[in-house]
Amino acid sequence: MTDAENSLPTLFDPLSDSQPRALPLLTLTDLRIAESQAAATFPEHTLMARAGHAAARWLLERIAADTSVTKSQQRVWLIAGPGNNGGDALVVATELHKAGIAVEVCMPVEVRPADARWALDAARAAGVPIDAAPPASLDGYGWLVDGMFGIGLARPLDGVFAALARQLSQRTKTRPTQGAVLALDVPSGLDSDTGAVIGDVNGAAAVHATHTITFIGAKPGLFTAQGRDLAGRVTVAPIGLAAGMDGDGSPAAGTGAPRAAIQLSAPALFGPFMPPRDFATNKGTFGSLAVVGGDTGMCGAPILAARAALYTGAGKVHVALLGEGAPPYDPPHPELMLHPIDTLPLDSMDALAIGCGMGHGERATRVLHDVLPLDVPKLFDADALNLIAQDPALAAEVTARGVQGDPCILTPHPLEAARLLGSDAASVQRDRLAAARALAARFASVVVLKGVGTLIAAPDGRLALNPTGNAALATGGTGDVLGGIIGALLAQRLPRFEAALAGVYLHGLAADTLSAQGDGPAGLTAGELAPMVRTLLNRLFYPATLA
């Protein structure tokens, strides 16, 4: 590789535990702008050459690290599609071949764009073996490289490409620990904007990779919906277009990359808003939260939320219960103050978290009408969201609060989001980013659209994608815990958007940390999250207090 290629920005893993980054997430439109600017600035073929060199360097490092086979024994098979993604694969093959790695390229349809034709000519000149048909079996290869289709694919995979996508995916499923399948830029068949499989009806195909190396910048579709599973471990190769990042995660001036409207969340985005824990503080400093909910027989949900709020540092936590027969106190946490709702002055609180187990009765609807006019930051979850969805007057009140400068926080899962939008869950999941934006605009609220790659949208247009969390959260009560965490941060006077960012990030990171310790993803209970949230909160933001 040339000195110029070796001087390219370092490849990095945006989800690295040691240095999580707040990054811009580039949509197809952003990327086309960046490519257009690069075409006017750099010599022809520069982007393809850099992308191919970066991916080849990534593979060579992993081949060198694999002590089970020698370099001469390692075989790499690459599938090249008819467009520029296929050209990237051809550059990778050429570089590996020059480095002494045995490579074979399958190119069912000859590449067409000028850049890709240049890469094909270089591969042929170097003596890279290229066949139109795939081998009978892929078992003899150490790495399989998906270079069929990148960003901008508008139709489902079909024919030989659909068949090869399924074959590559089968390799990932049967040999998941060997790092066997690398996707170039995005797994073929995946929408890089939405994370949905293109044409996802009747089993549309997409490559399920173990790793993805993505060029120029990270894409939202790699971190949400189906993309989180299909992409595997993601590495970003800036290739010189977005090498510098401003402190807020946006491309620095002069890098050639556009300023992205979507960000991958990280502590840098919300850490500065965490309240200091000075010696002279007291419980009043960190606010009073009331968790409102708990109809008869459903007091567990608000108590889960309230416990989480305690562990997230709220000064005082109250539970305002709608139903009858609730316990007078919470034995594991007598610090919680339980009240019949009519006896607690909600307007004296610093924040309200409303909806956990509150039911769908007339009393619950009346409570929502009563709390909406209060000049207190409010979060609505669970039953409250369903009541808002079915009552136009409540929905109008929520929107009016936001228009007046007091936006609520809404925390729907996809089905609740669909009810609020008058849609269906499948439509929400097909374009989660659009759904989150639509909800934030319709209700003039900060919206937390839960799910894989939870999205946090503000009515002013800010949009962030959360990278933490795993299947351990797929159990009852975890949503209640999230509501309590965000509510506690609201009580500590974090702005709405930053409170949502922080709560979602810490909630997911707690699940990740517990799973890494062997306590998940199977069998982790919602109540186990809160103590870990406390640990992470202190580790990330208050280490001096522990010294």
N, C-alpha and C positions, 0 to 999 in steps of 0.2 A: 504494500500500500504506500501511496505517496506521503511525503511529509505533510502536505496540505490536508490529506484525509485524516492522518493521525492527529492533527491539531484540532479536529472538530470537537464540539462540546462533548463532555463525558455523558455516556448513557446513564440513566438513573431510573430507579424504581420509585414511583410516586407514593407507594404504600409502605415504604420502608419504615420499620418500627423505630429505627434510630434517628431518622430525620424526615418525618412526614411533612410534605410540602403543600402549601396552598397554591394551586396551579390553575391557570386558565384552561378551560375545556373548549376545544375548538370545534365548531360545527362545520358542516360541509361548505357553507357560505364563507366562513372565516378562512378555511383552508384554501379555497379557490382564490380568494383575495391574496393570500400569502404566496401561493404558487404563481399568480400573475405578476406580483411584484418581483419575485425571484427571477422569473423569465426575462424581465426587463433589466435585471441587474447582473446576473451571473452568465457565464458562457453556457452554450447549449449543452444539454445532458448533465449539468451539474447536480441537480436534485436527485436524479436517478442514480448517478454514480455514488453520491454521498449516502443515499439510503441503502444501496446494495453493500457498500463498504461497511456501514455500521452494522448491518445484520450479519455479514460475514465475520466481522470482528467478534460479535457476540457469540456466534457459534464456535469459532476457533477457541475462544476462552473456555467454553464449556467442554469442548472436545479435549483440550489440554488438561482440564481438571479431572477428567474421567480416567482413573488409573486402571480400570478393568480391561481396557483395550488400548492398543497403541494407535497412533495417528494413522498409520498405514492400514490398520484393520477397520477403522471407522468408515462407514459408508453413509452418504447423505443422498436422499432422494428428494427432488424438488418438482412440484407441479407448477407450470407456468401457464397462466391464462392468456387471452388474446390482447389484453390491454397493457397499461403501464405497470400494473401489479406483476404481470408476467415478466416485464422488462426488469423490475427489481429482482425477481427470482433469478433471472439470467445473469445479472451482475453478481449476485451472491454465489451462484454456481461457478462463475469464472474465477472469482477470488479464492474460493475454497480449492478449486482445481489447481490454481497456481501455488497454493500453500501445501500441496501434496495430499489433499483429501480426495478420496474416491467419490465422485459425484455422478449422478444420472439425472437428466432433466426429462420430464414428460411434458410435451407441448401438443395437445390434441388439435389445437387450431393455431396456426402461425400468428405471431404477434403482428399488430397493425400500426400503432402510432409510431411516429418518427423516432422518439426516444427509445422505445422498445426495440425497433429495428436496429438501432445502433447497438444496443445491448446484445441482440441476437448475433449480429455480425462479429462482435468481439468474442462472444462465446464460441462461435464456430472457428474463428481464427485461433483461439487458444486450445482447440481440440476437445471441448466439453461434449460428452456423449448426449445426444438429444434424440428422443424417440417420440412418435406420435401416440403410441399406445402405452398404457401403464403395464408394469410387470404383473405376472400372475399372482404374486404375493409380495407384500411389503415387509415381511418378517425379517428379512436379512439386512435391513437398514437400521442404523442407529438413530438418526434424526430424519424426520419427514418435514418438509417445508411447504407451507400453503402459500402459493403466489398466484392463485386463480383470479380473484377479484378483490379490489380494495374499496376505498370510499366511492360513493356515487353510484353504486350498483342499484338499478331501479326495478329489476325484475327478479323473480325467484330463480335460483339455480335449477338447471334442468340437464337432461342428457348425461353425458360423460362427467360433467362437472358436479352434478348432484350425486352421482354414484361415487365419485372420488371423495366428495365431502363426507359422505357416510362412512367410507372406508377409513379416512383419516380420523374421524370421530370414534370409530370402533377401536382404533389404536390407543387413543387417549383413555377410553374406558377400561381397556384390558391391561394397559401398562402405565397407570397414572403416575407412578413414582419415578419413572425413568426420564422424564422431560423429553418426550418423544416427538411432539408435534409443535412446530413453531409457525405461527401465522405472521405474515408480513403486513404491517399497517393495521389491518383488522381481519378477524376470521372471515373468510369468504361466506357471503350470504347474510351477514349481519349489517343492520343499518347503524352506521357509526354515530348518527345523531340521537337515535331513540333507544338503542339496545334491543330492538325487536328483530326477529328473523324476518327477512324481506318476503312478503307474500305468505305470512305465517297462517296458512290455512291448509288443511289436509296434509299436514306433515311436511311442510316446506323444509328443504335441507339447508344446513349451515355447518361450517366446520367447528367442531369442539376441540380447541387447541389446549395444550398444556401451558404454552407461553405465547405471548404476542409482543413483537417489537413494533412500536407505532412511531411514525415519522412526523417531524415538524413539531407536533405537540400532542398532548393527550386528548382523547375524544370522549364525549359524555357517554356514548353507547357502550364503551368498554367497561363502565362502572355501574350500570343500572339495568334493570329488567333482565333479559336472558343474556345480555352481554357479559355480565359479571362471571357467569359460569363458562360461557363459550370462549372468552378471551384467556382464561387461566391467569398466570402471573404476567403482569404488564410491565414492559420496559419502554421508556420514552427515549427516542433518538432525535434530538433537536435539529440535527444536520445543518446547523448554522443559521437557521431562520428565527428561532426563538430562544437563543442561548441565554439572554439575560432576562431576569424576572424582577419586577419591582416588588417592594415589600408586601403589596396587597395581592401578589400572585398574578399580576398582569404583565404582559411583555414589556420590557424596558424600551425606552425610546431608542430608535435606530436599529432594532433587531430585525425589522422587516415583517414581523408577525402582527396581526391585528389585535386590538384590545378585545378580549373575549367577554361576552355577557354572562357566561356561566363559569363558576369556579368550583374546584375540588376543595372541599372544606378541610381545614387543619387548624390547630390551636392558634396560629398566628392571626386568624380572622376574628377570634373572640377572646383570646387571652387578655388583651389590654383592658377589657371591660370587667374583668373579675375584681371584686372589691378587695382592698387590702385588708389583711388580718393583723392590724396593729394591736399593741398591748392595751391601748386605751379604748378598744371597742367593747361593746356589750351586745346582749341579745337583740336589743332594739336596732342596732346597727345593721343587722342582717335580715330584718324584716319579718313580718307575720304573713303566713300563707294560710288560707282556708281552702281545704279540699271539700267540694260540695257534691254530694251524691248519696248513694246508699239507700235506695228504697228498701222496704221490708224484705228481709232475706238476702240482700245484696250488699251488705256492709263490708265484705272482704275487699272489693275493688278499691273503694276510697281509702281503706286502711293501708293497702299495699302502696297506693300513691303517696299517702302521708308519710309512711316509713321512709320511702325513697327521698322525700323532701327533707326529712331530718338528716339523712346521710349526705345530702347535697349542701348542707350548711345553712338552711334557713334558721333564723333566730327562734321563731315560735311557729308551731304547726298545729292548726285546728282542723277538725273534721266536722263538717256540718251535715248531719244525717237527715234525710227526708222521711225514712220509714220508722216503724215501731219495732221494739224488741231488740234494739242494738245494745251491745255491751256498754257498761258505763265508762270503761277505759280499756286500753290495749295492754294486756299483761306483759308481753315482751318489751313494749315501749310505752311505759306510763308517762313518758314525756309528752306524748300526743294528748291533746285536749279534745274530747268528743262531746258534741253538743247536739241536741235537737235543733234543726235549722232555724226555728223561730226564735231561739234564745241567743243567737250569735249575731252581733252587729257587723254584717259583711262590709258595710261601707267604711269600717275602721281598719280593714285589712290592707296590706301592701300589695297583695296579689290574690287572685282567685283561680283555682283549677276546678273546672265544672264538668260533670258528666259521668264520672265513674259509677256505674251501677245505679244511676238515678231513675232508670225505668222510662216508660213512655206515657205515664198517666197525666191526668189534668194537673196534678200538683207539680209535677216536673216542668210542664209547660209554663205554669204560673211563676215558678221560681226563675226560669230563664227570662221571662218578661220583667221580673223584679230586679234581676242583677244587671241586665244590660245597660240601664241608665247610670249605674254607679261609676264614679270616677276612680276606678281601680283597674290596673292591668288584668286582663282576663284570658284564660285558655279554655277552649271548649274541646271536649273529646267524647268519644263513645256515644252514649245515648243522647247527649246534648246535640251532637252533630245530626243524628237522625231526626230529632225534633225540629231542628232548624231547617233540614231538607224538606220536611213535610208541612211546614207552617210558613207561608209567605210573609206574614207579619214579622216573625222572628228573624227570617232571613234579611228583611229590609232593615230591621233594627241593627243587625250585625254590620251591614254595609254602611249604614248611617254613622255608626261609631267610627269606622275607619275613615270615612270622608271628613269627619269632624276632627281628625288627628289623633284618635284613640283606637288604633287598630287592634282587633282581637287576634289571638293565635288559634288556628284551627288545625287539628292533628288527625286527619282521616286516613284510614287504610283505603285501598283501591275501591272496595265496594261502597264505603261511606262517601268517598270522593265522587263516585258515579251518581249516587243519590243526590248529592249537592249540585251536581252539574246536569241532572236530568238525563243521564247517559247510562252506560253499563260498564261493568268492571273490565271487560275485554277491550273496550275502546280506550279506557284510561290507561291500561297497560301497553297498548300499542304505541302510545306517545305520552309517556309520563311527564316529560318536560312541558309539553303543551297543556296537559291537564293541570299541572301545578300552577302554571302561569294564569290559566283561565280562572281557577279558583281564587287566586290572589287578587285578580282584577275584579271579578264579580262581587266578592265580599269585602274588598278593600282591606284585606287582612293578611297577616303573615301565615302562610300555609306550610304545614309539614306533611307532605305526601309520603306516607310510610311504605316500606317495601324494600326490595333489593335496590340499593343505591337510593336511600331516602332523599327526597328533594325538599329544599327549604326555599320558598318563594316569597318575596315581599311585594306589596302593591306598587312600590316605586320601580319595579323591574329587576331588582337584584335576584339572582337565582344561584343557589349552591347545591352541590351534590355531595352527600356524605359518604365517605369511603369505608367507614367502620361497620362492624356487625356481621353476623353469620346466622346459620340455621338454628343456633341455640335460642334465638329470639322467637322461633316459631312455636310458642307455647303460651297458654293462657296467662294473662296478667302482665305481660311485658309492656303492653301499651299503657296500662295504668301506671306502671313504674316510670315510663317515659314522661307521662303527664305530670307526675309528682316532681321529677327532676327539673323539668322546664319551669314548673310553677315556683319551685324554690329559687331558681335563678332570677325569675321575675321579681320575687319578693326581695331579692338582694339588689334590685334596681338595675339589672342589665337591660339594655334596650331589647325590644321584642325580637328583632331579627337575630341579634347576637345570642340572646337567651335560647332561642330555638336551635341555632347552630351548635352551641355548647352542649345543650342537653342531648341532642341526637348523637353528637360525636362521642360523648362520654358513655352514654347508654350502649352504643355499639362497641366501643372499646372495652367496656367491662365484659361483654359477651366474648369478645376476641381473647381477652386476657385469661378469663376463666377456662375457655376452651383449650388454650395453649397449656394450661395447667392440668388438663385431663378431666375437667368438670363439665365439659360440653364437647360437641354440640348436642349430643343426645342426653336428655334427662336433666338439663339445667333448669332450675325453677326461677320464676320471676323474682321471688324474694331474695335470691342469692346475688342479684345484680347490685342492689343498693350498697352493701358494704364495699364491693369492689369499686363502685363509683367514688366513694369517699377516698379510698386509697389512691385512685388515679387523680382525683381533684387535688389532693395534697402533693402528690408526686410531681404533677405538671405545673402547678401554679403557686404552691406554698412551701417549697423545699426549705427555705431559710427558717421557717417556723419549726421544722423538725430537727434542726441541727442542735 
